[in-house]
């Protein structure tokens, strides 16, 4: 996890900074950092999946 994401998570009580990651130009510049953009997009879907599994 990048320093940017780690710092934002610490400031937000461990919540992933979806919007900030999507808006950060550094993450848009390289293929490696594109992984973090995908995480930001897919994490809410994953959370819904976990909640659905937990309620069953």
VENKAHU-V334967 format. One record per residue. RES is the residue in three letters. PHI is phi in degrees with one decimal (999 if undefined). NEAR is the number of other ideal C-beta (glycine too) atoms within 12 Angstrom. D_FIRST is the distance of its C-alpha to the first C-alpha in Angstrom with 2 decimals. Layout:
RES|PHI|NEAR|D_FIRST ; RES|PHI|NEAR|D_FIRST
This chain:
UNK|999|18|0.00 ; UNK|-73.6|24|3.76 ; UNK|-64.3|13|6.65 ; UNK|-56.1|22|8.33 ; UNK|-66.0|29|6.60 ; UNK|-59.4|16|6.59 ; UNK|-63.3|15|10.10 ; UNK|-66.5|26|11.27 ; UNK|-65.4|23|10.57 ; UNK|-64.3|15|12.54 ; UNK|-73.9|14|15.18 ; UNK|-111.7|16|15.54 ; UNK|54.0|9|16.13 ; UNK|83.8|12|12.91 ; UNK|-78.2|18|13.44 ; UNK|-69.1|29|10.91 ; UNK|-81.6|28|12.09 ; UNK|-52.2|26|13.45 ; UNK|-63.9|17|16.06 ; UNK|-65.1|23|14.31 ; UNK|-66.1|33|11.67 ; UNK|-64.5|24|14.77 ; UNK|-88.3|15|16.79 ; UNK|-77.0|24|14.62 ; UNK|-63.2|13|16.42 ; UNK|-56.9|19|13.77 ; UNK|-75.0|28|11.87 ; UNK|-87.0|18|15.33 ; UNK|-86.7|12|16.31 ; UNK|-136.3|14|14.75 ; UNK|-63.5|11|14.43 ; UNK|-60.1|13|11.02 ; UNK|-74.1|23|9.72 ; UNK|-61.7|19|12.04 ; UNK|-58.4|18|9.87 ; UNK|-69.9|32|8.02 ; UNK|-63.9|29|11.67 ; UNK|-66.2|19|12.74 ; UNK|-60.8|23|10.45 ; UNK|-61.9|31|11.96 ; UNK|-75.2|18|15.30 ; UNK|-90.2|17|15.31 ; UNK|-60.2|23|13.98 ; UNK|-60.5|17|17.37 ; UNK|-65.5|15|19.24 ; UNK|-63.2|17|17.56 ; UNK|-60.9|15|18.43 ; UNK|-61.9|13|21.98 ; UNK|-60.6|14|22.25 ; UNK|-62.8|13|21.40 ; UNK|-64.3|12|23.87 ; UNK|-65.6|11|26.46 ; UNK|-66.4|10|26.19 ; UNK|-68.9|9|26.45 ; UNK|-77.0|8|29.55 ; UNK|-83.2|7|31.34
